[in-house]
Amino acid sequence: MIFFFNTFKEDYPEFESWFRKKSNEPIYVSKNENGNILAFLYLKVEDRNENYSDIEPVFKPKKRLKIGTFKVALNGFRLGERFLKIIFDNALKQKVEEIYVTIFEKRDEQKRLINLLEDWGFIKWGTKKSTGEIVMIRKFAKNFNIANPKLSYPFISLNEGNKIFIVPIWPDYHTELFPDSILRTESRDDFKEDKPHRNAISKVYISRSIERNVNKGDILLFYRTAEKDKPAKYTAVITTIGIVEEMISNFKDENDFISKCRKRSVFSDEELKNRWNYNTYNRPFIINFLHVYSFRQGERVIRKRLLELGVLTGKENELRGLKPISKEDFLKIIKEAKIDESFIIY
């Protein structure tokens, strides 16, 4: 635990006194089973009156979220993405206009973090004069980049002509892929966040659906299918919203398929091999997507209600694969769930 903070102490002589002063403030920490820290995050909301005289060029007045302290160990199982989701969730909740961080770029771990931030839309703004750190910012006004949804994550848009699909996922794989979407009937102890696909925002869905007209920017509503030996109308439920990054259907061979699924899929290499070879006349395709939102308890829309709303018809095999739905049906689900709609652009 002490070793984890050594680089902070080297870079910031005042770190220990700062750490003591912040001891009663909320932080985000991830530890392994031995109690060793794998990731640490401290956030601060700043209003329009914050003094930015130490930043060059000086910031204009805005409500901002400052990433005060952020570090992920090299063996952090994609925790960087997990903690980025925490950052973006806080930015939404606090209704900030911008996110920023000051960071040195002299160590490999810092350079990896800078690369991660750049992948998700942060740009280099300037420098912090007193320390020489670079300053990176991420605009957070509502916008949607259909060419690269990461750059505008977590926002989704209904104005780009993009399609919307209900995507079935079996209970055996649902919470393994979406630990934030855990149901009351499941135990959190079974889904400890020690696997890459659980922590990643970027995930993989594997399908043999007849419907394959899936494109970047399309919206996915994941539908956890019915529990075994229980009535579907009460146990099948919409739990999660995602956005498509890419659909891939052309693979060189089995190894190419496995390599493109590895670490972001719930399946082991052996299971992926079995899925590839299950039907040689109908090879699977994959959807790379970003996990945007998990419906909370009380927000989830069960199959019974989806039938009453007319979103589903009840026809046999209706959800054998991806089911396209209209914008109007999507809005029915959102209104029924009464979720926080701040990430949706209408």
N, C-alpha and C positions, 0 to 999 in steps of 0.2 A: 504493500500500500504506500509506504514511504517512497519507494523507488519511483512510483508512478508520477509523483509530484516533483521529482528532482529537476526536470527541465524547466518547470515554472520557477523554481527557486533560482536557477542559474540565470534565467532571462529577466526576472523581475525581483530585484533585491528586497522589495517591500512585500513580497507575496505572502509570507507567513503572517505578518500583521494584518494584511488585507483579508486573509483567510479567516483569521480569528474574528474580525469585525463582521464578516458575513456568515458567521456560524449559525445564526438563527434564521437565515433566509432560505427559501426553497432552492434546492439544487436537484439535478437528475444524475443518478449514478447507476452504472451497471457493474455487477461483480460476478465472478465465476464461483463455482461451488467451493473453492478454497478461501473465498473472501477477498481475493485480489481484485482491485479495480481494473475494469476493462475500458470504461468510458466515463467522462465527467463533463457536465454541462451546467453553466450558470447563465441565466438570462436576466436582463434588466430593461424595463420599459422606461423610455425617456420622452418627456413632453416637448412641446415647441419652444420652451424657454431654456432648454439645456444649453450649456456653454460648450461650443465646439471650436474655440480659438486655437486649440492644440492640433487641429486637423487642417491639412492643406491639400487641396482647396477647402475652405470652410464650408460646412454644410449649411444649406438654407433651413429655416425653421420647419420642422415636420415632427409628427409623432413617430418615434422609431423604437424598434426592438434591438437592443445591443446584445450580441453574443459575447458575454463578458469573459467566460473561460470555457474552452472547448478542446477536449483532447480524447482521442480514441487510440487504444493500444493496437499494435500491428496485427495481433491475433484476435481482433474484436468481432469476428463473424459478421461483417457488414454492419456493425453497430453504427458506423458513420451515417448510413441512410436512416437507420432507426432514430437516431438523435436529430437528424435533419427534419424528420417528420414531426418530432416534438417541437422544434423551432417553428416550423410552418404552422402547426396547430396553434401555438401560442400567438403567433402573428395574426392569425385569423381572429382568435378570441379577443385580443386586445385592440383589434381594428387599427393596426399601425399602417403607415404609408411606406415604410422602408425598413429593411433589416441591415445591420452592418456589423462588421467584426474588424478588430485590429490584430495583426498576426505577423510574427517574424517569418522569414523564408530562408532560414539558414540551416535547418535540419531536415532530414528526409521525411520525418513524420509530419513536419509543418508543410512541406511541399506536397505531400500526399493529400493533406487536408485542403490546401489551396486548390489542387486539381479537382477534388470532390466538390468543393463549393462552386467552382467554375462550371462543372458539369450541370449544376442545378441553378444556373442563372446569375450567380454572383460575378461582379466585374471589379477590377481594380480601379479605385477612385483616386487615391493619393497616398499621403503618408501621415503618420502621427509624429509630429516634430520632436517631441521630448524623448521618444524611444527609437525612432527610425523604423517602426513597424509599418507595413503596408496597411492601407485601409481598403476593405472590400465592401461593396454594397449590393443589395438585391432589392430592386423596386418591388413594391407590393400592392400597387394599385391594381384593380381588377383588369386583367387582360388575358388573352388566350393565344398561345403560339401553336398553331396546328402543325407546323413543320417540325417542331421539337417541343412536345408538351412538358418536358422537364424544365424548360426555361420559364414557364409560367405556372408550374405546379404550385399549389394544389387546385388551381382554378380549372373549371370545365365550362364549355360553352354550348348553348343550344342554338347558336346563330351562324354556324359554319357549314350547314348542310350535312353535318356528320350524323351518322346513324346511331341508333340505340339498340342494344341487345340484352335480353335476359339470358344469362349463362348458367346452366345447371352445374352443380358440383356436389358430389356425393359426400355424405356426412363423414366418412372415413378420411377424407382429404381436406374438408372445408376448414376446420380450425387449425389444422397443421399449416395451411397456407395463410390463413387469416387469424392469427391469435387474438387480435383486437376484436374480432367478431364472435368471440366465444359465447355459447349459449348458457343459460342458467343450469341446464341439465349436464353440463360438462365441468370437469375439474381443471382449474388452472395449473395444478401440479403436473398434469399430463402434457402441458405445452410450455415448458420453460424455454426461454428464448436463447437457446444455445446452438441453433442451426441457422445457416445463412439465409435460407428462404423465408424464415420467420421474421428476420430483422429487416430484410430488404424492402424498400418501397417498390423497386422494379421486380416483377414476378413473371412467371411463365405459366400459361394455361395450355394444356394439350388436348386436342380434340380431333374427332373424325366427323364432325358435323357436315351435313349436306350443304348447309348455309356456310359459305366461305368468303362472302363479299365483305371482308372486314378490313378497314383502313385506319391509318394513323389518325388519332383524334376522336375515333368513335367511342361511345360511352358504353360501359359494361355494368349491368346490374346482376350481381352474383346471387343465385338462388340455391340455397342449401336444400337438397331434396329430402324427402320424407325419411324419418327414422324407421328402422326395421320394425315391422309388426306394430306400427302405430299409425293412426289415421293421417293421411297426407294433408288434409285440409287444415290441420292444426300444427303439424310439425315441419312442413315444408315452408320456407320463409326467405324473403329477400333480406340479405344481411350486409352487403358491401357494394360500394361503387368503385369502379376502376376506369382508367382511360387507356386506350390502345396506343402503344408506341410503334408497334410493327407486327405484321402478320407474315410468317415464314412458312411456305409450303414446299419449297424446292430445297432438297438436301442432297449432298453428294452421295452419302451412304449412311449407314447406321451410326458410325462414329461421329459424323458431322451432326446428326440429330442429337446424340447424347451430349456432345460438347456444348451445343446451343441451349440445352435445357439445364445442364448441371448448375447447381448452387442456387438457382432461382425457382426450381421445381420441388414438389414434395417427394419425388421419386428418387430411389437409389439408381445407380447405373444399371444394375441388373433388371430392375423394374422398367426402366426406360427401354432397355433392349427388348424386353417382352412386349412392350407397347408398340415398338417399331415393327416387330415381326408378327403381331397378332393377326393382321390381314394384309398380305403382300399386295393385294389388288386395291387396297384403300389405306395408303400410308397416312399417319397422323400429320396434322399441321400444328404449329404453335402460335400463340398470341403472346407477345411481350407486352406487358401492360404495367401501369402505375397504380398502386393501391392508394386511392384518394380518401375514402370515407368509410368508416364502419358504423352501421346503425347501432344505436345504443338500446339497452333494455327499454321497452315501451315504444320504440320507434319502428321496430321491425314489422313488416307487413306479411301476414301469413297467407297461405294459398286460398283459404276460404274467402278472405277479403279481396284477393286478386280476382277471384271468380266473380264476386259480387260487383266489383268495379268494372268488369268487362275487359280487364287486361289479359286474363287467360280465359279460354273457352271451355276447357275441360276435355277437349278431344284427346283421344289416345295418341301417345307419342308426341304430343305437342311440344314437350321439352326434351325430346330425344337429343337435340343439339341446340345450337344457338337460335334464339327466337327473336326476330326483329320486332320492335314495337314502335309506336308513333311517339312523337314529342308530347302529344296530349296524354297518352298513357303514362309516359314517364312523369309528367306533372301530377297525374292522379296519385301515383305512388309517393312522390315527394310530399304532396299536401297531406295525404293520409298519414304519413310517418311523422309529420310535424318536426322535421329536422331543422337544424341551423342551415339556412340556405346561402350563407355568406360566400361560399366557394363557387356558386353557380352563377354564370352570366346569362341573363335572359335577353 
